[in-house]
Protein backbone atom coordinates (compact mmCIF):
# COMPACT_ATOMS: atom_id res chain seq x y z
CA UNK A 1 0.00 0.00 0.00
CA UNK A 2 1.08 3.58 -0.57
CA UNK A 3 2.42 5.59 2.38
CA UNK A 4 -0.50 6.89 4.42
CA UNK A 5 -3.05 4.87 2.45
CA UNK A 6 -5.29 4.91 5.50
CA UNK A 7 -5.92 1.31 6.49
CA UNK A 8 -7.30 1.21 10.00
CA UNK A 9 -10.04 -0.04 12.24
CA UNK A 10 -11.96 3.21 12.62
CA UNK A 11 -13.16 5.87 10.17
CA UNK A 12 -11.20 9.10 10.58
CA UNK A 13 -12.50 12.45 9.33
CA UNK A 14 -10.49 15.57 8.47
CA UNK A 15 -11.98 19.04 8.74
CA UNK A 16 -11.23 22.71 9.38
CA UNK A 17 -8.03 23.05 7.39
CA UNK A 18 -6.65 26.49 8.16
CA UNK A 19 -3.54 28.43 7.25
CA UNK A 20 -2.33 31.28 9.45
CA UNK A 21 -1.83 33.54 6.40
CA UNK A 22 -2.79 33.43 2.73
CA UNK A 23 0.61 34.78 1.73
CA UNK A 24 3.94 33.00 2.23
CA UNK A 25 7.07 35.19 2.24
CA UNK A 26 10.75 34.61 2.93
CA UNK A 27 11.43 34.75 6.65
CA UNK A 28 7.72 34.57 7.57
CA UNK A 29 6.60 30.95 7.96
CA UNK A 30 2.93 30.05 8.17
CA UNK A 31 1.15 27.38 10.16
CA UNK A 32 -1.23 24.91 8.50
CA UNK A 33 -3.64 23.14 10.84
CA UNK A 34 -6.30 20.47 10.43
CA UNK A 35 -8.73 18.82 12.83
CA UNK A 36 -8.66 15.01 12.84
CA UNK A 37 -11.63 13.13 14.35
CA UNK A 38 -12.00 9.41 15.10
CA UNK A 39 -15.62 8.57 14.22
CA UNK A 40 -15.28 4.88 15.08
CA UNK A 41 -15.63 2.69 18.14
CA UNK A 42 -11.94 1.65 18.27
CA UNK A 43 -8.81 3.61 19.11
CA UNK A 44 -6.91 4.64 15.99
CA UNK A 45 -3.40 5.89 15.16
CA UNK A 46 -3.55 8.12 12.11
CA UNK A 47 -0.73 9.49 9.93
CA UNK A 48 -1.51 13.09 8.99
CA UNK A 49 0.52 14.23 5.97
CA UNK A 50 1.22 17.73 4.64
CA UNK A 51 2.04 18.04 0.93
CA UNK A 52 2.57 21.08 -1.27
CA UNK A 53 2.03 21.62 -4.97
CA UNK A 54 3.41 24.71 -6.71
CA UNK A 55 1.05 25.53 -9.58
CA UNK A 56 3.80 26.60 -11.99
CA UNK A 57 7.50 27.44 -12.30
CA UNK A 58 9.09 29.34 -15.16
CA UNK A 59 11.28 26.92 -17.13
CA UNK A 60 10.86 24.02 -14.68
CA UNK A 61 8.19 21.42 -14.02
CA UNK A 62 7.07 21.66 -10.38
CA UNK A 63 6.47 18.58 -8.24
CA UNK A 64 2.89 17.36 -8.47
CA UNK A 65 2.80 16.82 -4.70
CA UNK A 66 5.79 16.90 -2.38
CA UNK A 67 5.68 15.60 1.18
CA UNK A 68 6.75 18.41 3.54
CA UNK A 69 5.78 17.05 6.97
CA UNK A 70 3.84 14.31 8.70
CA UNK A 71 2.73 13.40 12.20
CA UNK A 72 1.19 10.28 13.69
CA UNK A 73 -1.55 10.94 16.25
CA UNK A 74 -3.40 8.58 18.55
CA UNK A 75 -7.18 9.07 18.73
CA UNK A 76 -9.60 7.50 21.18
CA UNK A 77 -13.13 6.77 19.90
CA UNK A 78 -14.93 10.07 19.31
CA UNK A 79 -11.80 12.13 20.01
CA UNK A 80 -10.69 15.10 17.90
CA UNK A 81 -7.22 16.62 17.75
CA UNK A 82 -5.81 19.57 15.89
CA UNK A 83 -2.55 18.84 14.10
CA UNK A 84 -0.36 21.79 13.08
CA UNK A 85 2.60 22.05 10.71
CA UNK A 86 4.95 24.96 10.05
CA UNK A 87 5.74 25.78 6.43
CA UNK A 88 8.39 28.32 5.37
CA UNK A 89 8.99 29.80 1.92
CA UNK A 90 12.55 28.46 2.15
CA UNK A 91 11.09 24.92 2.32
CA UNK A 92 9.76 25.41 -1.22
CA UNK A 93 13.17 26.16 -2.76
CA UNK A 94 14.50 24.04 -5.61
CA UNK A 95 17.85 23.70 -7.37
CA UNK A 96 17.99 25.34 -10.80
CA UNK A 97 20.19 24.35 -13.76
CA UNK A 98 23.09 26.44 -12.45
CA UNK A 99 22.90 24.69 -9.05
CA UNK A 100 21.44 27.73 -7.30
CA UNK A 101 18.75 27.17 -4.68
CA UNK A 102 15.82 29.17 -6.00
CA UNK A 103 12.33 30.25 -4.98
CA UNK A 104 9.75 31.36 -7.55
CA UNK A 105 6.56 33.23 -6.67
CA UNK A 106 3.42 31.24 -7.51
CA UNK A 107 0.24 29.94 -5.94
CA UNK A 108 0.88 26.93 -3.69
CA UNK A 109 -1.67 24.27 -2.78
CA UNK A 110 -1.24 23.03 0.78
CA UNK A 111 -2.80 19.57 0.86
CA UNK A 112 -3.50 17.25 3.77
CA UNK A 113 -3.47 13.55 2.76
CA UNK A 114 -4.03 14.26 -0.98
CA UNK A 115 -3.83 10.60 -2.09
CA UNK A 116 -6.72 9.39 0.04
CA UNK A 117 -10.45 9.99 0.13
CA UNK A 118 -9.76 12.17 3.18
CA UNK A 119 -7.90 14.88 1.24
CA UNK A 120 -8.41 18.51 2.21
CA UNK A 121 -6.68 21.55 0.67
CA UNK A 122 -5.99 25.28 0.98
CA UNK A 123 -4.21 27.63 -1.44
CA UNK A 124 -1.61 30.24 -0.43
CA UNK A 125 0.47 32.61 -2.54
CA UNK A 126 4.26 32.42 -2.47
CA UNK A 127 5.19 36.07 -2.95
CA UNK A 128 8.26 38.09 -3.78
CA UNK A 129 10.71 38.44 -6.62
CA UNK A 130 12.46 35.32 -7.85
CA UNK A 131 15.05 34.89 -5.13
CA UNK A 132 18.15 32.77 -4.78
CA UNK A 133 18.36 31.38 -1.26
CA UNK A 134 22.06 30.60 -1.53
CA UNK A 135 24.48 33.31 -2.59
CA UNK A 136 25.73 32.67 -6.12
CA UNK A 137 29.31 33.39 -5.01
CA UNK A 138 29.12 30.53 -2.48
CA UNK A 139 28.79 27.98 -5.29
Secondary structure, DSSP 8 states (H G I E B T S, - for coil): --TT----SS-EEEEEEEES-SEEBTTB-EEEEEEEEE-SSS-EEEEEEEEEEES-BTTB---S-EEEEEEEEEE-TT-EEEEEEEE-GGGG-EE-TTS-EEE--EEEEEEESTTSTT-EEEEEEE-SS-EESS-GGG-
